Structure formats: C-alpha cells, structure tokens
Amino acid sequence: MEWLHVVNCIIAGLFMVCYSYQFFYIVYGCIVKPKKYPDSKQTNRYAVMIPARNEECVVGQLIDSIKLQTYPSELIDIYVVADNCDDKTKDVAESHGANVYVRNNKNRVGKGYSLSFLFSKVFKKCGIDYYDGYFIFDADNLLNSRYIAEMDKCMSAGNRIVTSHRNSKNYGTNWITAGYSLWFLREAKLLNNVRTLLGTSCAVSGTGFLIHKDIIKRQNGWKHFLLTEDIEFSVDNVINGEKIAYCHDAYFYDEQPVTFSQSWNQRLRWSRGFLQVFGKYGGKLIKGIFTKKSFSCYDMFMTIAPAFITSVITVAVNFGSLFYAAVFAHSALTMVLGEIFFTFGSLYLTLFLLAVVSGISEWNNIKCSVPRKIWSFFTFPIFMLTYIPISITALFTKVKWKEIHHSVAQSIENIEA
C-alpha cells in the first residue's frame, strides 16, 4: 500500500502547482498597502438593489446605514424586492424609506431571479440610463458611513465593476460564524486586494459590489440565474474582458449562519453552484487562458475547479484504501491509517496557518474578544474540512435554494462601537 503515499504526494504536488500563486498573494498582501483612489466629484447617481426574503428583522438596519452615508443622499435611491415573503419585510422596508416591489414566484426561486425582477422594475420606472451605477446588497448587510463615497472613488477612477471589504456582524458567535468570517476576510485582504494591486481581476462574492450602468445595459439587466449567481457573474465578465476591482476602504458587515444545518444547506448550494459554473463556463475559461493569455481566466478557473476535484479524489483514494485494507489486507491497515492521519493532519496545519495569517492581518477589524479570535484559528480548519462531505454530496444531490434566517438586528453604530 506504499502507492497510497505516492498518490497523495502527487495530488499535493498538483495542488501546490495550481495554487502556488495564491501563496504569493498571501505574502504580497501582508507587506503591501491596499490601493488608494483619488477623490471624486461625487456626481454619480446610484440605485441600491436589495433582494429580501423574510428579512423583517434586519432590512431596516441596512436601509438606515445607507441613509447615514456621507455621499450626497439625493444621488442614492434604495430599492427592495420583497421576494416570496410571508412576514413584514415589505412594511419594514417602506417604513424606513425604501422603494419596495413585491414578487411572488414559487417556481423561479433564488437571488438571480429576484435581481432580474428588480432591475426590470427600476428600468420601467426610471429608464436604463438614469443611474450611473447599481449597488447589490443582501438584506442582512450594514454599511460603514463612507462606503458609497469610497466605492464612487473607485468607479470614478475607471473601474466598471467594484467589490469591497467584507466583515462579519457575528464573528464571535461560534466556530461556524468564525469560519465564514475568516474566509471572507482572507478573500478580501489576501485575494481581491492583491489582485487589484497586481492589475488582474477580482471576483464578486455574494454581496457588497457595484456595477457600472454600461455592464447592466450590455446584459440587459440581470441574466445570471445559477445557484451561485455571484461567481457566474464574475466568470462571465472576466471571459468578456472585464476586470473587477477591489476597494479596501469600502467595508460592510454581514451575518453568517449560526447552525450547522443552515451552513450545510448554504454551502451545499455553493458547491453545486460551482459545479454549474464549471459546466457552463469551464471551457471558455480554458480557451481564454490560451487564446487571450488571460491570467484572470486562469485565476477564475482555479476558483471554481481544482480544489474541489483534488479534495474529492483525495477522499476517494484514501478512504477507498482504508476500506480495502480493513476487508482484504489487514496487515496494511496500520500503514493506511497512518497515511490518512498524515494527509489530513498536513491539510489541517495548512489551513491553520492560513487562518493565523488571515486573522493577524485583519486583527483590528475582527469584532470579538481576543480568546475567541485565537480559538477561531484552531476551528477554522475543521470548518473548511466539512466542505469535503458537502462537496461530495453536491455531486449526487439535486440542490435547491433554501432560505437562511437572519436575526442579528444591530445598527451600524453598535457594530462599530
């Protein structure tokens, strides 16, 4: 069974080759300051688009944080789609000053359909050229008071799609919320930040981004309906030659799932969505790597494919070998168990070091006690390793969008106090 060690080494080697550039990103992101953008004239008019499903607990706080922006309020309009709601989301959003549209469609469920509906309503009301840009937020988000002003500086500098710094409202609740939070902090500071510094494209991650009207006009509203509409949007635009920029000084907070069952459902959807994106766009990304010599296409391909594939192969090979040894080759059982322990122990250590670097680089932005910050470094690898059974399940399960309940009803003042 010595071949098992050889196979694991080959898989680890392929993984290192594919993702070595991201290790460089980590070093670069820790030593180089984020990009600053020059002041803008602050004359762009923006629509804030908020899909909301049963978000009566949190949508009011988001709208309030938008109204507290330093950017001229007369240039910001807020639109909410109360999508398949059976609570008071519509009433709460209206009472806080948003323009609200109601959507009831049980067949086409998901954020992509909500956004498509909302864009069509805004176009009908104002026309397709009325706004210079569109912000996309989830209802549980909260914005720092300079968020829109900083994003406007970035777009005014010539960037047509801009993503931002993502922090969490409930980092310290438990190991699940901390796992999400560390991943998003790492994604912002040590991935998207470095991509912008090096002149390649970032990726949009769910929420907290700005789209220039020319992009929306080109795609005639919102046209991305896969289970991960955010990465589909990112990949589609990278293939079309767009570069998504990152604005480190624009930061917002969102709420992470608290229970493992909710986390499982959400990440199962993400895993299945990545498979959908790979199936639809994988060939175009590979073509872009070679015909356009596009590093952004390579980066996006690495985002949606190899880690998933190598994880599934690693599990299949190692636990397949364990089953074989337990049934047919008892003498090799100890060696196989040792190899599995070494392989997954190495993976744990790698993820632990990633958590430490990510956490220290964003130490002052993490909103919880010091002991909880340190403890989250040890639990982060466990959180990430649970992606393995989730990814395997996504291969064989028909996944549907499921609602994530949000209940952290805090104001932006309380979060940043």
N, C-alpha and C positions, 0 to 999 in steps of 0.2 A: 504493500500500500504506500510505498515511498513516492509513487507517482502523484499522490494527492498533494504532497508538499510542492512538487514541481508545478502542478496545475495552479495551485494557489499563488505561487510566485509569479507565474505568467500573467494571471489575472491582475495581481497587484501591480506588475510592471506596466501592463496596458493602461491601467487606471492612472498611474503616475505620468505616463507619456501624454495621455489625453488631457490631464488636468494640471500639468506642471505650470502652465501659465497662470493658473489661479493661485498657486503658491507664491509666485512672483507678485501677483496682485496684493497679497496679504502684506508682504514686506513693503511694497511701494506705498500702499495705503496708510501704513503706520508711520512712515517717515516724511511723506509729502503732504503739505497742507491742501485742503479742498479748494476747488476753484472759486474765485470771487467774480461776480459780474458787475459791470458798471451800472450806475444809477440810470433809470429810465425816465421817460417823460410822464409815465402813468396816465396814458390816454386810452389804452386798450379797454374795450368793453368785454366783460366776461359773463358767461352763463355757468352757474354751478349746478351740476346734474347729480341727483341723489336717488338711486333706486332704493326703495324701502319696503320690506315685508314684515309686518307686525313689529314695528320699531318704535312704538309709542314711548318706551322708557328712555330712549337715547336721542331720537332725531331732533328734539327741541334744543338740546345742548349743542349739537352740531350747528344748527342754524344760528344760535346765539353767538357761537365762536366766529362764524362768518360775518355776522353783523358787527363784531368787535375789531374787524380788520383795519389796519392803518391805511390800506388802499382806499381811494375815494368810493364811498358807498353807492353813489349814483351810477357807478360803472359796473356794479355787481348785481345780477339778478339770480335768485335762487329758485330752482325747480325740483320738485319731489314727485316721484311716481309712487303712489300707494298701490303696490302690486300684490293682488290676491290677499289683501289684508282682511282679518276678522277682528281687529282691535281698533284703537282710536288714532292710528298713525296719521290719517288724513286731518283729523281735527287738531291734533297737536301741532303738526307742521303748519297748518294755516294760522293757528293762533300765534305762532312765532314769526309769521310774516312771509312764508314761502308760497310760491305758486304751486298748487297741487293738482295732479291729474290722477284719476283712479283707473286702474287696469285690472280686469278680471278675465284671466285666461288660464284654465287648468291644464291645457294641452301643451302650450309652449311656456315652460317654466324655466326661469334662470335669469341671471343678470343681463346677459346679452339681449334677450327679448325685451326686458324692461327698458334698457337704454335705447333700443331701436324705437320703441313706442314713445319714449320721452322726447327723443330728437325729432320725431315726426310732429309731435305737438308743438314744440318750440319753433320749428320751421313754419308751421301753419300760422302761428301767432305773430312771429317777428320777421320771417323770411330767413333765407340761408346765409345772407351776408350781414345781418345785424350785429352779430357778435364776432369779435376778433379771435376768441378762443373759448374752449369749454373745459371746465374742471370736472373730474369724475371723483366722487367720494362715496364711501359706504356710510350708512346712517349712523353707525357707532363711532365715527371719527370725530376728533376735536382738532382745531387748527390753532397753532400759535398765531399771535396777533399780526405778525409780519409775513405770514405765509404767502398770501397772494401778491404782496409787494415784491417779495424775493423771486417768486415764480415769474412775475411780469418782467423783472430784470433779465432773467434767463431767456424768456421768449423774445424780448426786445433785442437781445444780442444775436438773434438769427436762428434760434432753435425752435423747431416746429412741433416737437413732442418733448415734454419735460416731465421727469419723475422726481420724487422728493424723498426726504429723510423720514423714515417710518419708525416710530417708537410705540410703546405699549402703555395702556391705561392700567393694566393689571399684571405687570411683570411678576410681582412677588406673591401671587395667589397660590400657586403650586408649581410642580415640576413641568406640567403641561404648558401653562401660560409662559413660564420662563423659557421653555424650549422654543416655542414660536418666536418669542421676543428676541432671543439671542440670534436666531436665524435671520430675522428681518433687519436687526442692527448690523449684522455681518454683511447682509446683502446690500445695505445702503452704503456703509463706510468702506468696506473692503472689496466690493464688486462694482457697483454702479459708480461710486465716486472715482475709482481708479479708471474705469472705462472712459469716463469723461475726460479725466486728466490726460489719458493716452490717445484721445481722439477717436475711439471706437464707440460702438453703440451700447447703450444700457438696455435693460429690459423692464417693462412695466410690471408691477407686482400687485395686482388686485385693485388697488385704490390709491388715491393721492397722486394724480397726474393731470397734466394739462395738454390739450390738443389744439393746435392752430386750426383755424376755420378751413384753410386750404386742404388739410388732410380729411376733414369731415366732408367737405364738398366732393373730394375725389372719390370717397367711398359712399357718398350719398347717405350720410347719417352713420348709423352703427350697423356693421354687417357681420360681426363675429359672434357665433352662437354655440361654439363648442363648450364643453364643461369647464374649461379654463380659458375663458374669453380674453383674459389679460395677456397670457403668453401667446395666444393665437394672434392678437392684435400686434404684439411686439414682433413676432416672427414674420408676419405678413408685411409689416412696414420695413423691416430690415431687408427682406427679399426685394422690396421695391426701392431700395437705396436710401431709405431714411436713417438718420442717426438720432436715437433717443438720448437726450441729455439728462444730466442729474444736477439738482440744485440742493446742495448740502445745507444751506441756510434756511430753507423752507422745510419745516418739520411739523408733523402731525402725529396724533396718537390714535390707536385703535384698540379694540377689545378682543382678546384672544379667548377661544373656547376653554371652558374650565373642566369639563368632564371628559374622560377618555372616549366615551361613546360618541360625543359630539365631534371630538377631534378625529376619531376614526372615520366618521362619515365625511367630514370635510376633506381630509387628506386622501381618502379613497376616491373622492370626486376629482381632486387634483391629479392623482396618479393616473386615473382613467383619462382625464383630460389631456395629460401629457402624451399618452398613447395616441389619442385622437389627433393631436397636433403633429406628432411624428408621422402618422399615417398620411396626413393631408399635405404636410409641407416638407417632410424629411428629404424627399428627392430634390425639391427646389433649393433647399439649403445646401445640399451636397453640390449641386450644379453651380450655385453662387460662389462656393468656396474656390472652385477651379476656374470657372469662366470669368468671374468678376474679381478673383483674387481677394475675396472679402473675408477679412478676419472676423467681422461681425457675424457673418453667416456661420463660420466655424464655432464661434462662441455660443450662438443660439443653438446650434446642433448639439454641442456639449451639454447645454442646459436641459434639453428635452430627452436625450437618449442614453449615452453610455453608462452613467451611474446606475440607472435603472437596470440596464441589461447585465452589467457586471455583478450587481447585487443578487439578481435572480439566479445567475449562473453559479455564483459562489455558494448560495444556499443549496441549490440542486446538487452540486458536486459533493459538498461536504456532508450534508445530511443523507444523501444517497449512499455515500461511502459508509456512513455510520450504520445505516440500515443493513447494508451488505455484510459489514463486519460482525454485527450483532447476530445475524442469522446464519452466515456461511463461513466466516473467517474469524472465529473468536480470538485467535492469537494476535490479530491485528487491531483488536478493539481499543486497547490502551493507546496505541500509536495514533489511531484516528481521533480519539477523544483529545489527545494532546495537541494534534494539529488544529482541530476545531477551536480549542481554547486559545491557541497561539494566534490563529487568524482573526477571531473576533476580539481577542484582547488587544491586538495591534490596531484594529479598527476603532475600538473604544478609546485607546490612547490618542489616536489621530484626531478623533472628534473632540476629546477633552482639550487637547492643545488648541484646536480651532476655537473652542468656547472661551478659553482663557484669553487668547489674543483678541477675540472679538469683544469680550467683556471689558478687558482693560482699556482697549482703545475707545470704548464708549462709556467708561465707568461713571462719569459725572452725569450722563444722560439716563442712566438706569434708575427708575423711581421705586426703590425698595431699600431695605436695610442691608448693611454690609454682610452679615452672615448669610442672608438669602441670596445675595449676589454670588458669594463664593460657593454656596451649596449648588446653585444652578449650573456651575461649571461641571460638577460631577454628574448631575442628572441629564444634562444636555445630550451626551452620547446615548443614553437609554432612550430618550425621546426620538432621536434620529434613527436608532436601530429598529424602532417599531415601524418605521417606513417599510422594512423588508416584508413582513407579512401583509402589510397594506398593499404594497406593490404587487405581490403575488396574487392577492385576492382580486386586484383590479384587472388582472389578465382574464379572469374567468367569470366575473360578475357584471351584470347589467346595472350600471350606476345611474341613479337619478339625482337631480339637485334636491337637497334637503335643507330646510330652514335651520339656521344657527341662532339660538336665542341670545340676545344681548340685554344686560341688566345693570351695567356699571354706569349709573346715571350721575356723572360728575361734571362739573363745569371745567372749562379750561383753566380758570383761576385756581381751582382746587388741585388740579393735576400738577400745575407748575409751581405751586406754593412751596 
